[in-house]
């Protein structure tokens, strides 16, 4: 306006019928140009240009341009900004949103190995929500250079942490919660390293140094005690679930039929204990299939009812004898189950039991007050 209140027409453009407004600079349509500015706006970066001022609250003109290139759902399709590009996107496609293609890589084309890390390997077994709070809208955007928030929590009941500075994690699945007897050889697991050279012993000792694993090595058959495993194969269903998944049924179960190697009829032989396991050849001592007479001087198979009777005593009636102390594991009251010789082909009975296999008698420990007791007829 002029001083006298009239319109200033200097330059002859104010009323020429054209809009003289400066828009975006040349090349602004390229993702590397407008992408960082838009992400800065979404992330609330100080001084960022408010895109809605010109494009409206719904960013309609942006949608028009993206739709013309097949990205009509660009504001809800996670792969538009990161992950594996897919224009047909649904809730089941969430795993495709993981790198390769971090946000920065999508903008400038430069690979980010540290951000790609081992997403593909982890997503083969675990959902995104295992490590990240999966967003439902654009409020999770923190700018073009921000990294996704990692919130591990207590995975499988064990404390877990992730360090952005070192790109490393301490989790149960990497053995961080194990004690010295069970801990693996890798002290620090880095997000984009380790896996190429990882072995069973990287996460946990192979085998652990605990007494139960004494005498074993990395070639031993883990499946004897851990169903579905071997020296080289794991059971995917239970491999990382926070449990040791020890089962005694691999040895201590089975239906006995037919006869042993000496022709002794097995019926009515009991199915309790390790009888079935001993009657077939094995890769553990004594290797060959045993006959009844190898362990019993005279085949008196009814004696296994004593196992059942003792288990009842140890588990249900222990409180009736205040002067005796029973192990919670009923087998451990007579057998040295934790000394590392569990599959050595021997009974491993405690010496103070004074067990006599020939007579089937036991004079030690809880039987000492009653003299020799016939194992075959304990009652």
Residue pairs with C-beta under 8 A, 6 or more apart in sequence:
1 7
1 8
2 8
7 14
7 15
8 14
9 15
13 20
24 33
24 34
25 33
27 33
28 34
29 65
31 106
31 107
32 107
32 108
32 109
35 106
35 107
35 144
36 107
36 143
36 144
37 48
37 49
37 51
38 51
39 81
39 103
39 141
39 143
39 144
40 48
40 49
40 143
40 144
41 48
41 49
41 50
41 51
42 138
42 141
43 141
43 142
43 143
43 146
45 143
51 59
51 62
52 59
55 61
55 62
59 75
62 74
63 72
63 74
63 75
66 72
66 74
66 80
70 87
71 77
71 80
71 87
73 80
73 89
74 80
75 138
76 89
77 86
77 87
77 89
78 89
78 93
78 94
78 96
78 97
79 85
79 86
79 89
79 93
79 96
79 97
81 103
81 106
82 97
82 98
82 99
82 101
82 102
82 103
82 105
82 106
83 96
83 97
83 98
83 99
83 100
83 101
84 96
84 97
84 100
84 101
85 101
86 93
86 96
89 96
94 127
94 128
94 134
95 123
95 127
95 128
97 128
98 119
98 120
98 123
98 128
99 105
99 112
99 115
99 116
99 117
99 119
100 111
100 116
100 119
102 112
102 115
102 116
103 144
103 146
104 110
104 112
104 115
104 144
104 145
105 111
105 112
105 115
107 144
113 192
114 167
114 191
114 192
115 147
116 192
117 167
117 191
117 192
118 191
118 192
118 195
121 195
122 130
122 131
125 236
125 240
128 134
130 152
130 155
131 150
131 151
131 152
131 162
132 148
132 149
132 150
132 151
133 140
133 149
133 151
140 148
140 149
147 164
150 162
150 164
152 160
152 161
152 162
152 169
152 171
153 160
154 160
155 171
155 172
155 173
156 172
156 173
156 240
156 241
156 242
157 172
157 242
158 171
158 172
158 176
158 177
158 242
159 170
159 177
160 169
160 170
160 171
160 172
160 176
161 169
161 170
161 171
162 168
162 169
163 169
166 188
166 190
167 190
167 191
167 192
168 188
168 189
168 190
168 191
169 176
169 189
169 191
170 176
170 189
171 177
171 189
172 240
172 242
173 203
173 240
174 184
174 186
174 189
174 203
175 182
175 183
175 184
175 186
175 202
175 203
175 204
178 184
178 204
178 205
180 209
181 205
181 208
181 209
181 210
182 204
182 205
182 208
182 209
182 210
183 204
183 205
184 201
184 202
184 203
184 204
184 205
184 206
185 201
185 202
186 194
186 198
186 202
186 203
194 202
199 206
200 206
200 218
200 234
201 218
206 218
207 213
207 216
207 217
207 218
207 220
207 222
211 338
211 339
211 340
212 337
212 338
212 340
212 342
213 340
214 339
214 340
214 341
215 340
215 341
215 344
218 231
219 231
220 231
221 230
221 231
221 283
222 229
222 230
222 231
223 229
223 230
223 250
224 250
224 251
224 284
224 343
225 246
225 247
225 248
225 250
226 235
226 244
226 245
226 246
226 247
227 235
227 238
227 245
227 247
227 249
227 250
228 234
228 235
228 237
228 238
229 235
235 245
238 245
250 277
251 274
251 277
251 343
252 272
252 273
252 274
252 277
253 271
253 276
254 271
254 275
254 276
254 277
255 271
255 276
256 266
256 267
256 269
256 270
256 271
256 275
256 276
256 279
257 266
257 267
258 265
258 266
259 265
259 266
260 266
260 279
260 289
260 290
260 291
260 292
261 279
261 289
261 290
261 291
262 291
262 292
262 293
264 291
264 292
264 293
264 299
266 279
266 301
268 301
268 302
269 275
269 292
269 301
269 304
270 301
270 304
270 305
270 307
272 304
272 307
272 308
273 304
273 307
275 304
278 289
278 290
278 295
279 289
279 290
280 289
281 287
281 288
281 289
284 343
284 344
284 345
285 343
285 344
285 345
286 294
286 345
292 299
292 301
293 299
295 357
296 303
296 357
297 357
297 358
300 360
300 376
302 376
303 360
303 375
303 376
306 375
306 376
306 378
309 378
309 379
310 330
310 333
310 334
310 378
311 330
314 326
314 327
314 330
314 333
315 330
318 324
318 326
321 366
324 366
326 333
327 333
329 337
331 337
332 338
334 349
334 350
334 353
335 347
335 348
335 349
335 350
336 348
336 349
336 350
337 348
339 348
341 348
342 348
347 355
349 355
350 364
350 365
351 364
352 364
352 365
353 362
353 363
353 364
353 365
353 367
354 362
354 363
354 364
355 361
355 362
355 364
355 375
356 362
359 372
359 374
360 374
360 375
360 376
361 372
361 373
361 374
361 375
362 372
362 373
362 375
363 371
363 372
363 373
367 373
